[in-house]
Amino acid sequence: MSEPKPPTPTPGDTYKGWLFKWTNYIKGYQRRWFVLSNGLLSYYRSQAEMGHTCRGTINLATANIAVEDSCNFVISNGGAQTYHLKASTEVERQRWITALELAKAKAVHMQAESDDSGDECPAAPPSSGQGGGCRNLEIQSTLRTLGSKVEDLNTCNDLIVKHGSALQRSLSELEALRVSGDVGDKMKQVTERATLFRITSNAMINACRDFLSLAQSHSKRWQKALHSERDQRIRLEETLEQLAKQHNHLERAFRGATVLPSSFSNPALGNKGGVSGKGDASDEDDDNEFFDAMEDPAEFITVPADPKYHRRSGSNASGFSCETGMDDQSVNFDELSLASNPESPQTLELEPVRQRRTRIPDKPNYYLNLWSIMKNCIGKELSKIPMPVNFNEPLSMLQRLSEDLEYYELLDKAAKCQSSLEQMCYVAAFTVSSYSTTVHRTGKPFNPLLGETFELDRLKDCGYRSLCEQVSHHPPAAAHHALSEKGWTLRQEITLASKFRGKYLSIMPLGSIQCLFDKSENHYSWKKVTTTVHNIIVGKLWIDQSGEIDVVNHKTGDRCHLKFAPYSYFSRDVPRKVTGVVTDKDGKAHYVLSGTWDEKMEFSRIMQSSKGENGTEGKQRTVYQTLKAKEIWKKNPLPEGAENMYFFSSLALTLNESEEGVAPTDSRRRPDQRMMEDGRWDEANAEKQKLEEKQRIVRREREREFVKAASTPEEAVTEDSINDSPLKTDGVETGTEASEVSDETDTEDSPPLTPVASPYGPSHVPFQSAHPDNYQAMWFDKFDDPASGETLHVYKGGYWEAKEQGSWDMCPEIF
């Protein structure tokens, strides 16, 4: 007849069941499906009608509930609506009465709150991305729930008092009628009252149990949160104390620093005043101030050259054209090249170029406390700590390497230079330009899976093709190869070391970058500087680049020494400044470069140099007389709305755009990265864990096969090659022991911009083609470069041919 119900309806939950409702004198009571929810009692002819047809609804906040007999009860809201209901049993009726009275009490309470003008949190909309707001809303929601439980307890208490009084009256009447003949009826009434009292008492007990359980669970959470906040406050106090000590130390050092002698600085000021009529005084003021930092004295300063050098053309002893002549020569060379080359961009422009996307889905404003994850990582290698995609950007490390080609025009111009020193200036500017995209990019890229690739085919657009591959997993290393029709080749192999020091994160790139020019056969190589992510604990994250780069031409011996100055609060110089000097094989300086790595670079021709007086630290600095600076590189503006798209540049927006015909291992096909770009971060995190586990299983299988193969005589050569390899370390990298170490430390993920640190340091060769797990790169081979003396992976060919044929059978299934 009636569906089974729990002994007591849970306060606040929806209560459903069959009841008989009086319809009219002809049909009498008819079976209907009743639903009690949110203070409203609705009924339907059947459960199937719930989705589309409601036969009636009554608001319990203004309704009266009256019991007629053991099974019947009436619900009325003052005459407008009256429901005469009947339950199948007395117990079933009492369950409904208890549920209805609880719902009525809650509805009355909610209506009183809504009528109250001082509603406790009426307009605190969920502010996504705000940790404090979310926490306040959670606390308010918990308090409202506890308040609701208290109201339920009050209602149950009132019911117990009511039914207890009725039971007491019945017992008194039974005592008075002990001798009369109505004892049987009174006994039945007392039994009914006792049953009602027991049911109501059970409801009270259950409500108390729910309230106690809820209070205890939230109490534990709040105590844990309180302890966490106390610990974090202690750590912050210690950090602030250290910062205060450093601040005082810097103030004392700043006050005690000696200012440059006037005899050293006045001649430079006098020279600037002598040429102020040419309109260059402001630029030269900036240049002198740029190079002359008080807290870190530069090795040289620049002053404007004598005006006679501006009227000369190629009369200096270096034998190279002057700055103005060089510009004219470069222009004429460009025009001649474009006119004589039948495959120049002028003919390629006739072909329709693919329209690439200019937007990606906006970054969701999900809040995740970086400190909550990083606080336990101080002093650790962050590559061993899995991180959620909330700290990522929807690009892989291979795609970030390909972003170095955003200013490929600098290498195009360098390929046309007739002078190796002029070419060095463009190559140096290209090395600086690769950092321009990092100024606002605080998200880390996805670490590539072993064997993952990324192609960047811009042959028709820009005249170059680029291919990256993850060639190693322990340590993670990525190889990159780019070939241009303009006569240059860029290749690099990079792995990164990282350390978290509490207040900042240091990222030290290992490996080298090489650039080769076909016409001049000049071969350049350089390394990257250290990247530092500040304000890990508190404040807005910001990135700084610091260190020195030596760009070396291995054919001619030319060299460019670039210095990336670290940010200093007390510095008079512009932030993110870069300075450099181009010298020949004899050490003679020919060009000065200056600017910032996030905005632009300029270069000036050196006409004369001399030794100046000692600086603040007693070091003798060189004074260079230079011509007017010329801009050699300027950063492209970010696209509109970049702040909502991870601060991606125009090139970065196109890197993860889906393309037909790419390899199945291409980063564009990576599912977790695609889900993150689409804003499905929860799904991306789950998919990311699946890919990591799949990679671990495949790696363990390779290691087992390697150990099995190494035990046979045929593999003696392989064992010898491993023993002779710089990767061979004590007790690690062979057999089961290496597998156990990998199981503990292997993770696909890592901190911002950080794959894995090489345990061997920059003096060792960090890359091998045949690792202890016997993995071989697909498109790259290990190569010992005789010019630079370095070992790196070099593209061996076959990728673009496979793409033309559409044959990817050799590619592994890594996704």
C-alpha positions, 0 to 999 in steps of 0.5 A: 500500500505505502512505500517503506520510509525511514523511521524519521525524515531527515530534517531539511531533506525532501520527503516523498510518499503515497497518501490518500486525499479526499477528492469529493463525495462520489470518488471519496479518497484517492491515492496520490503521490505527495512530495514535501520539499522546501516548505511546500507540499505538492501532490501528483496523480503518480510519480511519472507526473512529477516532471510535468504536471503538479496537481496542487501545492500548499505553503506550510509557512502559513498552514495549520496541521491538525490530526483527526484520528489515528490515520487522518489529518488535515492541512489548511492555510486559512480556508483557501486550500484544505487537504484532507489526507489519510495515511495507511497506518498510524505510524505512517501518519505520524511520520508525515506529521513529524516531517510536516511540522519540521518543514513548517518550522523551517519555512516560518524561520526562513520567511522571518529571515527574508522579511528581516532587513538585516539579512546576514549575507544577502548580497555576497555573491560567490566571488570566484577567484577570491580565497577569503570570500569563498571561505566566508561563504563556506562558514556562513553556509555552515552556520546557516546549516547549524542554525537550521539544525537548532531550529529542528531541535526546537521543533522536536522539543515542542512536539515532545512537550506537546505529546508528553502533556497529552500522554500525561493527561491520558494517564491521569484520565486512566487513573480516574477511570480505573474502576469504570467500564471505559478503561479499554478505550482509554488504554487504547488512547494511552497506547496511541499517545505513547506511540506518538511520544516514542516516534517524536522522541526518536526524531529528537534523538536523530536530530540531536545526533545529526547536529552533534555529528555536523558540529564535530566534523566542522569543529575538526575542520575549523581546528585544523584550519586554525592550526594551519593559519597559525603555522602560516602566520609563524612562517610569515613572521619569520620571513618578514623578520628576515626581510626586515634584517635584509632591509636594514642591512641594505640601508646601511650598505647604501648609506655607506656606499661612496659616490663616484668622484666628480672628476670621473663623472663631470667630463662625461656630463661636459661632453653631453652638454657639448652635443646637446644641440643635436637633440641627443642629450636626453638619450645620452643621459639615459645611456650614461645612467643606464650603465652606471648603477651605484649598487653594481658598478658596470665594467664600462661607461659610454659617452657620445663620440666626438662630432668628427666621427659623425662626418666620417665614413669607415675611417676608423682602424677597425676596417668596418663600415660606420653605423650609418653606412652599415644601415644603408648597406643592409638596406641595399643588400635586402633589396638586392636579395629580394630582387634576385631571389626567385623564391623570395617572400614576394612570390610566396605572398601570392599563395594564400596564407592560412588564417590563424586564430587570434584568441583562445578561451579566457582563463577561468578564475579558479583560485588555488593557493600556491603557498599551500603546495609550496610551503612543504617544498622548501629546499627540495627539487620541485620536479619531484612534486606533482602539481595540478594544472591550476599552475600551468598554462595550456602549452608544453615545454616544447611549444615554449622552446618554439616561442624563441622563434617569435623574432626570427626576423633578427636571424634573417637580417643576420644571415644577410650581414657581410660583417661577422661583428654586425651579424653578432649584434643581431644574434645577441639581440635574438638571444635577448628577445627570447625572454620578452615573452616571460615577463608576465608568464608566471604559469608553468608549461606542461612537461612533455612526455617522453617521445612527445614532439611539436612541429611549427611549420611556418615555411610559407608564412615566415620561411622556416620549419621547426621541430622539437622532441622530448629526447630524454626522461632522466634527466628530462631534455628537449631537443629543438631544430629549426631550418630557414630558407633564409640561410640559417639553422637553429638547434638547441637542447635544454634541461632545467634545474630548479630550487625553491628557497622559500621566498623565490624559485630559481630556475637554472637552464642547462644545455646550449643553443647553437646557430649556424649560417650557411653563407658565412659558415659562422657558428654561434653558441650560447647558454641561457641565464637564470630565471627567478620567480619572486613572491612565492609566499605573498604578493603578486608573482613576478619574474626576473632574468639575471646572469651573463651570456657569452655568445661565441662565434667559433669560426672567427673568435668574435664574442658578445658578453651580455649581462642581465642585471638583477632587479634592485630596489635601490638601483637608479637604472631601469629594471630588466636592463641588459648591457653587452659589448661585441669584441673581436678575437683580439678582445677589441670592442666594436659595438655596445648593446643596451636595453631591456629584455622585455622591451627593446635593444639598441646598439652603438658603434664604438669609435674610440675607447680609453681607460677611465678612473677607478670606480666605487670598488677600485676597478678601472672601467673602460670609457667607450665613445660611441655613435648615436644608438640605433634600435635593433629589436623591439618587442611586439605588443601583446594582443588585445585581452592578453591578460585573460589569455595567460598573457600569450603573444600572438605567436603563442596563441597559435601554437596549440591550434589544431592542425591536420597531418601532424604526428600523433605524438604532437603536443597539440594532440595532448588531451589534458592540455587541450582540456585545460585550454577549453577550461575543463580543469578538473577533467584535465587534472584527472587526465594528466594523472592517467598520462603520468601513470601510463608513462611510468608503466611504459618506462618500467617495462623498458627498464625491465627489458634493458636489464634482461638484455644487458644480462646477455653477452650480446649487450656487452657493448651497450653496457660498456657504452653506459659505463663510459657515459657521463650519465653513469653515477654511483649506484644509480641508473642501472638495474632494479635500483634505478627502477626503484629510484624512478618509482619514487621520484618520477613525475611528469609534473614540476613547478613553474617553467621547470622540468627536472634538474640535472644531477650532473651539473653543467660541466657534464654532458646531461643528454644521452641517446641510449639511457639505462632504460634503452630509449632511443629518440625518434627524430634526433641523434646524439652528436659531438659538435667539434666546433663548440666541443659540446654533445647534443641531440641533432635532427637526423631527418625524416620527419617532414618526409613522413608528414608528406607521406602521412606515414606515422607508423613508427610513432609510439602511442604516448597519449 
